[in-house]
Amino acid sequence: MNRPPLGLAKGTIDTLCGYDWPGNVRELQNVIERGLIMSRGGSLQIQLPVAGDGRGASSLKHEPDSDRIYTDAEVRKLERANIIRALQLTDGKVAGEGGAAELLGIRPSTLASRMKSMNIRRLME
């Protein structure tokens, strides 16, 4: 893809290893390709879909339908589940290399603020 090599954070590796991969190698290839396209900086950013229970969704084919409108409550529920899953994958680490903020592609202060507003406590307290 004519890009310099990107680093792979431990949280990203854990995310990839913890996913079910129902689409096998083709799905993995698509996720990596999308990650390369979407990544900025020196680290590969991988985002997998999250089911309401916090586990990886069964397939990337179930991405949100572009014609569907989600309620605010649905969006907040999905965001909360996504944050909880990122914290689980990083053993509660919020900031720094391999932390949930890096995995989510947001600043640690933004993640901390969202956790506070959603009443999400660190998992390892």
C-alpha positions in Angstrom: 0.0 0.0 0.0 3.0 2.2 -0.4 3.1 3.1 3.3 5.9 2.9 5.8 5.6 0.0 8.3 3.3 0.6 11.2 3.8 -0.5 14.8 1.4 -2.9 16.4 0.5 -2.2 20.1 -0.1 -5.0 22.5 -3.7 -4.0 22.8 -4.1 -4.2 19.1 -2.6 -7.7 19.1 -4.9 -8.8 21.9 -7.9 -7.5 20.0 -6.9 -9.4 16.9 -6.2 -12.6 18.8 -9.4 -12.3 20.8 -11.7 -11.9 17.8 -13.7 -14.9 16.5 -12.8 -14.3 12.8 -15.9 -15.9 11.2 -14.6 -14.7 7.8 -11.2 -16.4 8.4 -8.2 -15.1 6.4 -10.2 -12.9 4.0 -11.8 -11.1 6.9 -8.5 -10.6 8.6 -7.0 -9.2 5.4 -9.9 -6.7 5.1 -9.5 -5.6 8.7 -5.8 -5.1 8.3 -6.3 -3.2 5.0 -8.9 -1.0 6.5 -6.6 -0.4 9.5 -3.8 0.7 7.2 -6.1 3.1 5.4 -7.6 4.6 8.6 -4.4 4.7 10.7 -2.6 8.0 11.3 0.8 8.2 12.9 3.1 5.2 13.4 0.7 2.7 14.9 -1.9 0.4 13.2 -5.4 1.2 14.3 -7.8 -1.7 14.3 -11.5 -1.4 15.1 -13.7 -4.5 15.2 -17.5 -4.3 15.6 -18.7 -4.9 19.1 -22.0 -6.6 20.0 -24.2 -5.3 22.8 -22.7 -7.8 25.3 -19.2 -6.5 24.8 -17.9 -9.5 22.7 -16.7 -9.1 19.2 -19.6 -9.3 16.7 -19.8 -12.3 14.6 -18.8 -10.7 11.3 -17.7 -7.4 9.7 -20.5 -7.9 7.2 -22.9 -6.7 9.9 -21.6 -3.1 9.9 -24.2 -0.5 10.5 -26.7 -0.2 7.7 -26.1 3.2 6.0 -29.9 3.6 5.7 -30.7 2.9 9.3 -31.0 5.7 11.8 -29.9 4.8 15.3 -31.4 6.4 18.4 -29.2 8.3 20.8 -29.7 5.6 23.3 -28.5 2.9 20.9 -25.4 4.9 20.0 -24.6 5.5 23.7 -25.1 1.8 24.5 -22.8 0.8 21.7 -20.2 3.3 22.7 -20.3 2.2 26.3 -20.0 -1.5 25.3 -17.0 -0.5 23.0 -15.2 1.3 25.8 -15.8 -1.6 28.3 -14.5 -4.1 25.7 -11.4 -2.0 25.1 -10.7 -1.8 28.8 -11.2 -5.6 29.1 -8.7 -6.2 26.3 -6.1 -3.9 27.9 -6.6 -5.3 31.4 -8.0 -1.9 32.5 -5.1 0.2 31.2 -6.5 3.5 30.1 -3.4 5.5 28.8 0.0 4.8 27.3 1.1 2.3 24.8 -1.3 -0.6 24.5 -3.9 1.3 26.6 -7.6 1.5 25.8 -7.4 5.1 24.6 -4.8 4.0 22.0 -7.0 1.1 21.0 -10.0 3.4 20.6 -8.0 6.0 18.7 -8.8 8.8 21.2 -6.9 10.8 23.8 -6.6 9.3 27.3 -8.3 12.5 28.7 -11.2 12.0 26.3 -11.6 8.4 27.4 -11.4 9.3 31.1 -14.1 11.9 30.5 -16.4 9.5 28.7 -15.8 6.8 31.3 -16.8 9.3 34.0 -20.0 10.4 32.2 -21.0 6.8 31.5 -20.1 5.7 35.1 -17.5 3.2 33.9 -14.9 2.4 36.5 -11.5 1.1 35.7 -11.6 -2.7 35.7 -8.5 -3.2 37.8 -9.3 -1.0 40.8 
